[in-house]
Amino acid sequence: MSSTYDALIIGGGHNGLTCAWYLARAGLKVRILERRSIVGGAAVTEEFHPGFRNSTASYTVSLLQAKVIADMRLHDWGLRVVHRPISNFLPFDDTRYMKLGGSLERTQAEVRKFSAKDAETLPAYYDALERIADVLRDMALKTPPNAGGGVQDLIRAATQGWGLRKLGIEAQRDLLDLFAKSARTFLDGWFESDEIKAAFGFDAVVGNYASPDTPGSAYVLLHHVFGEVNGVKGAWGHAIGGMGAITQAMRKACEAVGVEITTDAMVAKVLVDNGKTVGVALEGGSELFARRVVANVGPKLLYGRLVDEADLPADFARRMRMFKAGSGTFRMNVALSELPRFTCLQEPGEHLASGIVIAPTLDYMDQAFTDARAHGWSKRPIVEMLIPSTLDDTLAPKGAHVASLFCQQFAPVLPDGRSWKDEREAAADTIIDTVEAFAPGFKASVLGRLSLSPFDLEERFGLAGGDIMHGAMSIDQLWAARPVLGHGAYAGPIKNLWMCGAGTHPGGGVTGAPGHNCAREILRAL
């Protein structure tokens, strides 16, 4: 191993692996430092109960950039992604439910059960979101301009602004609505049925510690629709072998171009000398040196723990202290002896291979947030359950299944000084009881479980406040202002210190876009 590197990357998550691959392919000597014993960050597959494996944190595929998949030849390294048969299944009560996806006509037929008018409105709604999503897809792999930057930044601003201008005035109005309005207000402008509003409003609170009534929550709804799977826009899928199949394919691709990967290597400090980053210090005291350091950790962790505040400009340090991080997410994996049977749709079917969303109304979601602020978690949580073993027989013994429970509205910090270490399993019981109310017998089928509170997500994966997005996806923390205005182009205020994680543009999700974009800017700087 070299004593001095062209780049040291802090964190072996998918964006760190992506960035490392592009840099190494260009001829740089790159080393990844990962604090855990496996690479992958939050996109890993691990055994959580004897004989049962599942994606530990990240749990579904859609936002991973097609360019990253193609460039890194991830399919050649073993990645295989299959489609969900339909997108989502929402049980509302003992008799009513809605299935989304499969085709526009099938979704319209489901919506028509609740409102003929909304069924007719659906194509226009999809078209409106798709027009805006196309612009966002195009911007995802572009570097935002730096406010106050030079000619290059002016060109970036003009080019990316032109993409927005081409939308037309109606689409521009929709875009403004999405950025400024609450999810409820936005959906009220389109639909009359509470059921369809709930079906779409759920996306607005995923990874977002907020109510669907919170201004700006409509944007998070949009962020979840601009992905694709195997070339199909807006689709969701499953990686065979779990999310770890993505990052293990990335690891193989990185090793093939010479990236050095070191696990069980926790970075304690970024070394700065005379205003320039020169390397890192590891837990235990050893030091590694490099021409540049690339951080695949969130801004809150990077500038709050790994960098001395004295090395930062005062205004930047102040704004990093105010940077919002904490998504209110509780993540569970459960081993099941059998498939659940929902009262409203009891027989096994395509709905069990979709995203099963327990959040019947926007009022239910709002109450969940209100409960979390008062009590620490919702009395009736928002739960999305996936059963990936319906599509992937590598995860569980024959006849048994694994389920991912992705749950919203759990306070990043509990009120009254209570600890998530003490309260974790009580919150997990509430989640199981919530599913049980819609699928009697579910609780009895649970053979084992892994419960990850916001505290556990921070401890295990370095996600500040348990924030799966590395920072709130609000208007003041997006595009050129992610993580802070003036440093949206992946370079921080300290020379030779770069950022390639989800705390930069275009934000959260397993995308690979920040890693791709950061590598491009580093190579441009050369």
HUPERA-V732367 format. One line per field, one symbol per residue. burial: # if it has 24 or more other ideal C-beta (glycine too) atoms within 12 Angstrom, else .. Layout:
burial: ???
//
This chain:
burial: ....######################.#########.############..##################.##.##.#.##############....######....##.##.##...##.##..##.##########.########......#..##..#..##..#...#..##.###.#######..##.######################################...######################.######..########....######.....#################.##...##...##.##..####################.##....#############.######.###.##################.###...###############.....#..##.###.###.######..##.##############.################.#########.########.############################.#.
//
